[in-house]
Amino acid sequence: MARTEAPAGAHAGAGRVAGAEPATAAQAVAAAGVEAYPRIVATLIRLTGDWAVAEDCAQESLTVALERWPTDGVPTNPGGWLMTVARNRAIDVLRRATVERRKLHDLALLTPADAQPEPEVGPDVVDDRLRLIFTCCHPALAIEARVALTLRTVCGVPTADIARLLLVSESTMTRRLTRARTRIAQAGIPYRVPSGPALAERLPGVLAVLYLLFTRGYVADGEPAFADEAVRLARLLDELMPEQSEVAALLALFLLQHSRADARRDAAGNLLSLQRQDRARWDRAAIVEGLAALDRVRHDGPYAWQARIAACHATAASVEATDWRRSRGPTTRWPTSGPRR
């Protein structure tokens, strides 16, 4: 029997919102896909070692959701529902392809018991998406391939959109992505976060990818979930590499910029300039965390300069009161209480 059915206990009246209109269900699928797709792909790549299987199963879970949710209702845990369907589909694919028993066993062990909630992400700092970013940014790949593969696999950006961004045809981009995945398989590029000198060597590329991910979520027409994910991954990377000043700088930049998210638009959804934003709506906790990270930065790299400028905004009571002198160097000490009133 095919395993792409919805998880046990996930039908209407059992842990889901009963019956949704097709348009509402489609919106729920789209929203869940933005958040869950990269996590599903990253997890299945680790478990199967096959990029194509991982992406196909993740996409199929969205298709199944579009079919089921209008009648069965939207699950209370949409991302967990999608993960379970994708994982079950991967088990079927591995069975039919007679892939080695050990991989199938590993997948089966991770299949949740009936009516059990989707397990939370564990405390291990090296999660699947961080492993995936380091794999996508491997120096064996051309820089264009690194960017394209990260956008497609980590950010879930459609191939056609990546092609437009990089000024090539969709067919060319499809071939480029295929070659990159093949290169990873043929070169035996490990799916892990490197250690020692290799970690420092690949760090700039990873930081650039996180910056790109945050920007995609922060721009006017971006998807906020991408910015949230960039912040989360930057925190993980900072925990993994606390001695790397530029990692702390990037985390500080993300937090200070993202602290203004709730104040960037008016009630009608229009963007507001910095002068027109209500600073009382800025996230003080994010600002305090960002300033603490910035206090650990002792160099003048590109992310450090941007973070210091953001800190000048975050600690000023108004645009006119912004003290730009504080952005001049790494010896500045920032207030720990957030913006002044």
C-alpha positions in Angstrom: 0.0 0.0 0.0 1.3 3.5 -0.9 2.5 5.4 2.1 1.7 8.9 0.8 -1.6 8.9 2.8 -2.0 11.5 5.5 -0.5 10.6 8.9 -2.8 8.6 11.2 -4.9 10.8 13.4 -4.7 13.7 11.1 -8.2 13.6 9.6 -10.9 16.1 10.3 -11.8 16.2 13.9 -8.5 14.7 15.0 -5.8 17.4 15.3 -6.9 19.5 12.3 -9.1 22.4 11.4 -12.2 20.8 9.9 -13.1 21.5 6.3 -11.5 24.4 4.5 -12.5 26.3 1.4 -10.3 25.4 -1.6 -8.8 28.9 -1.7 -8.2 28.9 2.0 -6.6 25.4 1.8 -4.4 26.5 -1.1 -3.2 29.5 0.9 -2.4 27.2 3.8 -0.5 24.9 1.6 1.5 27.8 0.2 2.3 29.2 3.6 3.3 25.8 5.0 5.4 25.1 1.9 7.5 28.2 2.4 8.4 27.2 5.9 8.5 23.4 5.6 9.9 22.8 2.0 13.6 23.5 2.8 13.4 21.5 6.0 11.8 18.5 4.3 14.3 18.6 1.4 17.3 18.9 3.8 16.1 16.0 6.0 15.3 13.7 3.0 18.7 14.4 1.4 20.4 13.4 4.6 18.3 10.2 4.9 18.3 9.1 1.2 21.5 10.8 -0.2 19.5 11.5 -3.3 18.7 15.2 -4.1 16.1 14.3 -6.8 14.2 11.9 -4.6 14.2 14.5 -1.8 12.9 17.3 -4.0 10.3 15.1 -5.7 9.0 13.8 -2.4 8.8 17.3 -0.9 6.9 18.5 -4.0 4.6 15.5 -3.9 3.7 16.3 -0.3 2.5 19.7 -1.4 0.4 18.1 -4.2 -1.2 15.7 -1.7 -2.0 18.6 0.6 -3.7 20.5 -2.2 -5.9 17.4 -2.8 -6.6 16.5 0.9 -6.8 19.7 2.8 -9.9 21.2 1.1 -12.0 18.2 2.3 -10.1 16.8 5.3 -9.2 20.2 6.8 -5.9 22.0 7.4 -3.8 20.1 10.0 -2.9 21.8 13.2 0.7 21.1 12.4 0.9 21.6 8.6 4.7 21.4 8.4 4.7 18.1 10.3 1.9 16.7 8.1 3.9 17.6 5.0 7.1 16.1 6.5 5.4 12.8 7.2 3.8 12.5 3.8 7.1 13.3 2.1 9.0 10.8 4.3 6.4 8.1 3.6 6.8 8.7 -0.1 10.6 8.5 0.2 10.2 5.1 1.9 8.1 3.9 -1.0 10.7 5.2 -3.5 13.5 3.4 -1.7 11.5 0.2 -1.5 10.7 0.2 -5.2 14.3 1.1 -6.1 15.6 -1.7 -3.8 18.0 0.8 -2.2 20.2 -0.7 0.4 18.4 -1.9 3.5 20.3 0.4 5.9 18.9 3.6 4.4 15.4 2.2 4.5 15.8 1.1 8.1 17.0 4.6 9.0 13.9 6.1 7.4 11.6 3.7 9.1 13.1 4.5 12.5 12.1 8.1 12.0 8.5 7.4 11.0 6.4 8.7 13.9 4.0 6.4 15.7 0.3 6.8 15.1 -1.3 9.8 16.6 2.1 11.1 17.8 3.0 14.7 17.2 5.8 15.6 14.8 9.0 15.7 16.9 10.5 19.0 17.7 13.9 20.0 16.3 16.5 18.8 18.8 19.1 20.9 20.6 21.9 19.7 18.3 23.4 22.8 16.7 24.2 21.2 13.4 20.7 20.7 11.9 19.9 19.4 8.4 19.5 22.8 6.8 22.9 24.0 8.0 24.5 20.8 6.6 22.7 21.5 3.4 24.0 25.0 3.1 27.6 23.9 3.6 27.0 21.2 1.0 25.6 23.7 -1.5 28.5 26.0 -0.9 31.2 23.5 -1.5 34.2 24.9 -3.4 34.1 22.1 -5.9 31.0 23.8 -7.4 31.2 26.9 -9.5 30.0 30.0 -7.8 26.9 30.3 -10.1 26.0 26.7 -9.2 26.4 27.4 -5.5 24.0 30.3 -5.7 21.5 28.5 -7.8 21.5 25.3 -5.8 21.1 27.2 -2.5 18.3 29.2 -3.8 16.5 26.2 -5.2 17.2 23.7 -2.3 17.6 25.8 0.8 15.2 28.7 -0.1 12.8 26.8 -2.2 12.9 29.4 -5.0 11.3 28.1 -8.3 13.7 27.3 -11.0 12.1 29.8 -13.4 12.6 32.6 -10.8 16.3 31.7 -10.3 16.8 31.7 -14.1 15.3 35.2 -14.3 17.5 36.3 -11.4 20.7 35.0 -13.0 19.7 36.1 -16.5 19.6 32.7 -18.2 16.8 30.5 -19.7 14.8 28.1 -17.5 16.2 25.2 -19.4 19.7 26.4 -18.9 19.1 26.7 -15.2 17.5 23.3 -15.0 20.7 21.8 -16.6 22.9 23.8 -14.3 21.1 22.5 -11.2 21.3 18.9 -12.5 25.0 19.2 -13.1 25.5 20.6 -9.7 23.7 17.7 -8.0 25.6 15.2 -10.2 28.9 16.9 -9.3 28.1 16.5 -5.6 27.3 12.8 -6.0 30.3 12.0 -8.3 32.8 13.9 -6.2 31.5 12.3 -3.0 30.9 15.7 -1.4 29.9 14.9 2.2 26.6 16.1 3.6 28.0 17.7 6.8 29.4 20.8 8.3 33.2 20.7 7.9 35.7 21.1 10.7 39.2 22.7 11.0 40.6 24.7 8.2 37.9 23.6 5.8 35.3 25.3 8.0 37.0 28.7 7.8 37.7 28.3 4.1 34.0 27.8 3.3 32.6 30.2 5.8 32.5 33.3 3.5 30.3 31.5 1.0 28.0 30.3 3.6 27.6 33.8 5.1 26.9 35.2 1.7 24.1 32.6 1.2 22.5 33.5 4.6 22.7 37.2 3.6 21.0 36.3 0.4 18.3 34.3 2.2 17.6 37.2 4.7 17.4 39.7 1.9 14.9 37.6 0.0 12.7 37.7 3.1 13.3 41.4 4.0 12.7 43.1 0.6 9.3 44.8 0.0 7.8 41.9 -1.9 9.7 39.1 -0.1 8.5 36.2 2.0 9.1 37.0 5.7 9.7 33.3 6.5 13.0 33.5 4.6 14.2 36.2 6.9 13.1 34.3 10.0 15.0 31.2 8.7 18.1 33.2 8.0 18.1 34.5 11.6 17.6 31.0 12.9 20.5 29.6 10.9 22.7 32.5 11.8 22.1 31.8 15.4 23.1 28.1 14.8 26.2 29.1 13.0 27.2 31.6 15.7 26.8 28.8 18.3 28.9 26.5 16.1 31.6 29.1 15.6 31.5 31.6 18.5 35.0 32.7 17.8 34.3 33.9 14.3 33.7 37.6 14.5 32.1 37.9 11.1 29.4 35.4 12.0 28.5 37.4 15.1 28.4 40.5 12.9 26.0 38.9 10.4 23.8 37.7 13.3 23.8 41.2 14.8 22.9 42.7 11.4 20.0 40.3 10.9 18.6 40.9 14.4 18.8 44.7 14.3 17.2 44.9 10.8 14.6 42.3 11.6 13.6 44.1 14.8 11.8 46.7 12.7 9.7 44.1 10.9 6.4 44.8 12.6 6.8 48.6 12.2 7.7 48.6 8.5 4.1 48.7 7.2 1.0 50.7 8.0 -2.5 49.3 8.5 -3.0 49.2 4.7 0.2 47.2 4.2 2.2 50.1 2.7 5.9 50.4 3.5 6.9 53.1 5.9 10.1 55.0 5.8 12.3 55.0 8.9 11.2 58.5 9.8 7.5 57.4 9.8 7.9 54.1 11.8 6.6 53.9 15.4 9.8 52.9 17.3 7.7 51.7 20.2 6.8 48.7 17.9 10.4 47.7 17.3 11.4 44.4 18.9 13.4 45.4 21.9 14.5 41.8 22.7 15.9 41.4 19.1 17.7 44.7 19.5 19.3 43.7 22.8 20.3 40.4 21.4 21.7 42.0 18.3 23.7 44.6 20.3 25.2 41.8 22.4 26.3 40.0 19.3 27.8 43.2 17.9 29.8 43.7 21.1 31.7 40.6 20.3 32.8 41.9 16.9 36.4 43.1 16.8 37.0 43.8 13.1 35.9 45.9 10.2 34.4 43.4 7.8 31.4 44.2 5.5 28.8 42.7 7.8 30.3 44.5 10.8 30.0 47.9 9.1 26.4 47.2 8.2 25.6 46.0 11.7 27.1 49.1 13.3 25.0 51.3 11.0 21.9 49.3 11.9 22.8 49.7 15.6 23.0 53.4 15.2 19.4 53.4 14.0 18.3 50.9 16.7 19.7 52.8 19.6 18.4 56.3 18.6 15.2 57.8 19.9 14.6 59.4 16.6 16.1 59.9 13.1 17.5 63.3 14.2 19.1 61.8 17.3 21.0 59.1 15.4 24.7 59.2 16.5 26.6 58.2 13.4 29.9 58.5 15.2 29.2 55.2 16.9 29.5 53.3 13.7 33.2 54.2 13.2 34.9 51.2 14.7 35.0 48.0 16.7 35.8 49.7 20.0 32.3 51.2 20.3 30.2 49.8 23.3 26.5 49.6 22.7 23.8 50.0 25.4 22.4 46.8 26.6 18.9 48.1 27.1 18.0 48.6 23.4 16.9 51.9 21.9 16.9 55.1 23.9 13.5 56.8 24.5 
